[in-house]
Amino acid sequence: MAMKRCPVCGEKYSDTYRYCPFCEEEEAMKGDRPLRRRGGKRSSSRKDPGILTPVLVIVVLVLALMLSWLFFGDSIKEKLSGGNSGAASSQSSQSQSGSSASGSAGALEPGDSSVEPGDSSQTGTGTGTGNGELSVEEVAALPDTLKLSTGDFTISVGDPTVKLKATGGSGTYTWYSEDDGIASVDENGTVTAISAGTINVYATDGSGKGLCIVRVKGGAATPSSTGTTGTTGQTTPSGGEVKLNREDFTLPVGETFQLKNTGITTTQTWSSSNPSVATVSGNGTVTGVSAGTATITMSYDGNSLSCIVRVK
């Protein structure tokens, strides 16, 4: 059996048909007349879809995935590994912060002497000369912002102690004596006479000071260990009213002033409570060195006189 192709519709049909069955069918449908079959078989070039189409789709998808991995595989790996490492680092940092917090809590356990309440090193309170955080010279240079219960008093060796009180400032005070060999002061401001001489006793809160002049009589005269001393060489007894020509004066830096006394003819010793502020020679000549306050003391016959020098 041979196949023929219709020159009109292009369909193939068996050569047993005289005319194209496809064209006759179309004419019958158009003309609304019954189809006349004249025998033979018709062949259609239409084929049912097979398995080839799904296979081609799968192959195309696989190729697309392979190309994507070829071009973008490295960046995909980095993103995946970056997310995992970020989570791991986050967990690690949380673990470290937790361990450091527990370590800090351990460092601050109750009973640790470094933070124990009442530790004197935390309050800044001193007891006497040299026990505070500042030197006597540094305290003397502080501004006069505190007020003491008395600014000047005389006490004899063997007399009862004198209690000084300070007001103003922070309310926490450190007490200083310029010379514990003449008069000492404890952490409560209690002054005890030791030997003849005149010194300054200070109270400070660290930023300001209060000053009291303490004049000690009786006992053996003890020149200030921080001062410069000298003697006039006079050996005759004293007589008449004893006094200095000044009790308080201001002196510019670099200038001098001559202190003089009356009524004293015996040996005299001059000293400065703060030579870095003002010095005094053996004949009572005072020289201003730097800004601050110093006390010049003249000792004689177991007694003493003093003068405050304010250097500007």
C-alpha positions as CSV (number, residue, x, y, z in Angstrom):
1,M,0.0,0.0,0.0
2,A,1.4,3.3,-1.0
3,M,0.7,6.7,0.5
4,K,-0.3,9.8,-1.4
5,R,-0.2,13.5,-0.4
6,C,-3.2,15.7,-1.0
7,P,-2.2,18.7,-3.1
8,V,-4.9,20.7,-1.5
9,C,-4.6,20.1,2.3
10,G,-1.2,18.4,2.3
11,E,-2.3,15.4,4.3
12,K,-1.2,11.9,3.4
13,Y,-3.7,9.2,2.6
14,S,-3.7,5.7,1.2
15,D,-3.7,5.3,-2.5
16,T,-6.8,3.1,-2.1
17,Y,-8.8,6.4,-1.9
18,R,-9.6,8.1,-5.2
19,Y,-10.0,11.5,-3.6
20,C,-8.5,13.0,-0.4
21,P,-10.7,11.8,2.5
22,F,-9.7,14.9,4.5
23,C,-10.9,17.3,1.9
24,E,-14.1,15.3,1.5
25,E,-14.7,15.4,5.2
26,E,-14.3,19.2,5.3
27,E,-16.7,19.6,2.3
28,A,-19.2,17.4,4.0
29,M,-19.0,19.5,7.2
30,K,-19.4,22.7,5.2
31,G,-22.2,21.4,3.1
32,D,-24.0,19.6,5.8
33,R,-24.2,16.4,3.9
34,P,-23.2,12.9,4.8
35,L,-19.7,11.9,4.3
36,R,-19.2,9.3,1.6
37,R,-16.5,6.9,2.1
38,R,-15.0,5.3,-1.0
39,G,-12.8,2.9,0.8
40,G,-9.2,2.9,1.6
41,K,-7.4,4.1,4.7
42,R,-6.3,7.5,5.6
43,S,-3.1,8.3,7.3
44,S,-2.6,11.2,9.6
45,S,0.8,12.8,10.1
46,R,-0.3,13.9,13.6
47,K,1.5,12.0,16.3
48,D,0.7,11.6,20.0
49,P,3.1,13.2,22.4
50,G,5.7,10.8,23.7
51,I,8.2,10.7,26.7
52,L,10.7,12.8,24.8
53,T,9.3,16.2,25.9
54,P,9.5,15.7,29.7
55,V,13.0,14.3,29.3
56,L,14.0,17.4,27.4
57,V,12.6,19.6,30.1
58,I,14.6,17.8,32.8
59,V,17.8,17.9,30.8
60,V,17.3,21.7,30.3
61,L,16.8,22.2,34.1
62,V,19.9,20.1,35.0
63,L,22.0,22.1,32.5
64,A,20.7,25.4,34.0
65,L,21.6,24.3,37.5
66,M,25.1,23.2,36.4
67,L,25.7,26.5,34.7
68,S,24.4,28.4,37.8
69,W,26.7,26.5,40.1
70,L,29.6,27.0,37.7
71,F,29.2,30.8,37.7
72,F,27.8,31.4,41.2
73,G,28.9,28.5,43.3
74,D,31.7,30.3,45.1
75,S,29.4,33.2,46.2
76,I,26.8,30.7,47.4
77,K,29.4,28.8,49.4
78,E,30.6,32.1,51.0
79,K,27.0,33.1,52.0
80,L,26.3,29.7,53.5
81,S,29.6,29.6,55.4
82,G,29.3,33.2,56.5
83,G,25.9,32.6,58.1
84,N,27.2,29.6,60.0
85,S,30.3,31.4,61.2
86,G,28.2,34.4,62.2
87,A,26.0,32.2,64.4
88,A,29.0,30.5,65.8
89,S,30.8,33.8,66.7
90,S,27.6,35.1,68.2
91,Q,27.4,32.0,70.4
92,S,31.1,32.4,71.3
93,S,30.7,36.1,72.2
94,Q,27.7,35.3,74.4
95,S,29.7,32.6,76.1
96,Q,32.7,34.9,76.7
97,S,30.5,37.7,78.0
98,G,28.8,35.3,80.4
99,S,32.1,34.0,81.7
100,S,33.5,37.6,82.1
101,A,30.4,38.6,83.9
102,S,30.7,35.7,86.3
103,G,34.4,36.5,86.7
104,S,33.6,40.1,87.6
105,A,31.0,39.0,90.1
106,G,33.6,36.8,91.7
107,A,36.0,39.7,91.9
108,L,33.4,41.7,93.9
109,E,32.5,39.1,96.4
110,P,31.4,40.4,99.8
111,G,34.3,40.5,102.2
112,D,36.9,41.7,99.7
113,S,39.2,44.0,101.7
114,S,39.8,46.2,98.7
115,V,36.1,47.5,98.8
116,E,35.3,46.8,102.4
117,P,33.4,49.7,104.0
118,G,35.3,51.7,106.6
119,D,38.7,51.3,104.9
120,S,40.6,54.4,105.9
121,S,42.4,54.4,102.5
122,Q,39.1,55.2,100.8
123,T,38.0,58.0,103.1
124,G,41.2,60.2,102.7
125,T,41.4,60.9,106.4
126,G,44.9,61.3,107.9
127,T,46.2,61.6,111.4
128,G,48.9,64.1,112.0
129,T,51.8,65.4,109.9
130,G,52.7,63.3,106.9
131,N,49.9,60.7,107.2
132,G,47.6,62.4,104.7
133,E,47.8,62.4,100.9
134,L,49.3,65.9,100.8
135,S,52.5,67.4,102.3
136,V,52.5,70.2,104.8
137,E,53.8,72.6,102.1
138,E,51.0,71.6,99.7
139,V,48.4,72.1,102.4
140,A,49.8,75.5,103.2
141,A,49.4,76.6,99.6
142,L,45.7,75.7,99.5
143,P,43.0,78.4,99.6
144,D,41.6,79.4,103.0
145,T,38.1,77.9,102.6
146,L,37.7,76.2,105.9
147,K,37.0,77.8,109.3
148,L,38.4,76.5,112.6
149,S,37.0,77.0,116.0
150,T,39.9,79.2,116.9
151,G,42.6,80.8,114.8
152,D,45.2,81.4,117.4
153,F,45.8,80.2,121.0
154,T,48.6,79.8,123.5
155,I,49.3,76.6,125.4
156,S,52.0,75.6,127.9
157,V,53.8,72.3,128.0
158,G,51.9,70.0,130.3
159,D,48.6,71.8,129.9
160,P,45.4,69.8,128.9
161,T,45.0,69.3,125.2
162,V,43.0,71.6,123.0
163,K,40.3,70.3,120.7
164,L,40.0,72.2,117.4
165,K,36.9,71.9,115.2
166,A,36.7,72.6,111.5
167,T,33.6,73.6,109.5
168,G,32.9,74.0,105.7
169,G,34.2,72.1,102.7
170,S,33.3,68.4,102.3
171,G,33.0,67.7,106.0
172,T,35.9,65.1,106.0
173,Y,39.1,66.6,107.2
174,T,42.8,65.7,107.5
175,W,44.8,67.4,110.2
176,Y,48.4,68.5,109.9
177,S,51.0,69.9,112.3
178,E,54.0,71.8,110.9
179,D,56.2,70.4,113.6
180,D,55.2,67.5,115.9
181,G,58.2,68.4,118.0
182,I,56.4,71.6,119.1
183,A,52.8,70.5,119.0
184,S,51.1,67.4,117.6
185,V,47.5,67.0,116.3
186,D,45.6,63.8,116.1
187,E,42.9,62.7,113.6
188,N,40.2,64.4,115.6
189,G,41.9,67.8,115.7
190,T,43.2,67.4,119.3
191,V,46.4,69.5,119.9
192,T,49.0,68.5,122.4
193,A,51.9,70.8,123.5
194,I,55.3,69.2,123.3
195,S,57.9,72.0,123.6
196,A,58.3,75.7,123.3
197,G,57.7,77.2,119.9
198,T,55.1,78.5,117.5
199,I,53.6,76.5,114.6
200,N,50.6,76.3,112.3
201,V,48.1,73.5,112.6
202,Y,46.0,72.9,109.5
203,A,42.8,71.2,108.7
204,T,42.1,70.3,105.0
205,D,39.4,68.6,103.0
206,G,41.8,68.2,100.0
207,S,40.8,71.3,98.2
208,G,40.9,74.0,100.8
209,K,42.4,74.6,104.3
210,G,41.8,76.1,107.7
211,L,44.7,77.5,109.8
212,C,45.3,77.9,113.5
213,I,48.5,79.4,115.1
214,V,49.6,77.4,118.1
215,R,52.0,79.1,120.6
216,V,53.6,76.7,123.0
217,K,55.3,78.0,126.2
218,G,57.5,76.3,128.7
219,G,59.9,73.4,128.2
220,A,63.0,73.4,126.1
221,A,62.8,75.4,122.9
222,T,62.8,73.2,119.8
223,P,63.4,75.0,116.5
224,S,61.3,73.9,113.6
225,S,62.9,71.0,111.8
226,T,61.7,72.4,108.4
227,G,62.9,75.9,109.0
228,T,66.2,77.8,108.6
229,T,67.7,79.0,111.8
230,G,70.3,81.6,113.0
231,T,71.4,83.3,116.2
232,T,72.2,86.9,117.0
233,G,74.9,86.0,119.5
234,Q,73.3,88.1,122.2
235,T,73.8,86.6,125.7
236,T,72.5,89.3,128.1
237,P,69.2,88.6,130.0
238,S,65.9,89.9,128.5
239,G,63.9,92.7,130.0
240,G,60.9,95.0,129.3
241,E,58.0,94.3,127.0
242,V,58.7,91.5,124.6
243,K,57.2,91.8,121.1
244,L,57.9,91.8,117.4
245,N,57.5,94.9,115.1
246,R,55.0,92.9,113.0
247,E,52.5,90.0,113.7
248,D,51.1,89.6,110.1
249,F,52.3,91.2,106.9
250,T,52.3,90.7,103.1
251,L,55.5,90.3,101.1
252,P,56.0,90.2,97.3
253,V,58.1,87.4,95.9
254,G,61.8,88.3,95.8
255,E,61.5,91.2,98.3
256,T,62.7,91.3,102.0
257,F,61.4,92.6,105.3
258,Q,63.3,93.1,108.5
259,L,61.6,91.7,111.6
260,K,62.7,93.3,114.9
261,N,62.0,92.6,118.5
262,T,62.0,94.6,121.6
263,G,62.7,93.6,125.2
264,I,64.9,90.7,124.3
265,T,68.7,90.7,124.9
266,T,69.3,87.0,125.2
267,T,70.1,84.5,122.4
268,Q,67.4,84.4,119.7
269,T,66.6,81.7,117.1
270,W,64.7,82.5,114.0
271,S,62.9,79.8,111.9
272,S,60.4,79.6,109.0
273,S,57.6,77.1,108.9
274,N,57.7,76.9,105.1
275,P,61.1,77.9,103.6
276,S,59.7,77.2,100.1
277,V,57.4,80.2,100.7
278,A,59.6,82.5,102.9
279,T,63.0,82.2,104.5
280,V,64.4,84.1,107.5
281,S,68.0,84.9,108.3
282,G,69.7,84.8,111.7
283,N,69.0,88.5,112.2
284,G,65.2,88.3,111.3
285,T,65.4,89.3,107.6
286,V,62.5,87.6,105.8
287,T,62.7,86.9,102.0
288,G,59.7,86.0,99.9
289,V,60.3,82.9,97.8
290,S,57.0,81.8,96.3
291,A,53.3,82.5,96.7
292,G,51.9,81.0,99.9
293,T,51.7,81.5,103.7
294,A,54.5,80.8,106.2
295,T,55.0,81.5,109.9
296,I,58.2,83.1,111.1
297,T,59.1,82.2,114.7
298,M,61.6,83.8,117.1
299,S,62.5,81.6,120.1
300,Y,64.2,82.9,123.2
301,D,64.5,81.8,126.8
302,G,62.2,78.8,126.3
303,N,59.5,81.1,124.8
304,S,58.7,82.3,121.3
305,L,57.0,85.0,119.3
306,S,55.6,84.5,115.7
307,C,54.6,86.4,112.7
308,I,52.5,85.3,109.7
309,V,54.0,86.1,106.3
310,R,51.8,86.1,103.2
311,V,53.8,86.0,100.0
312,K,52.1,87.1,96.8
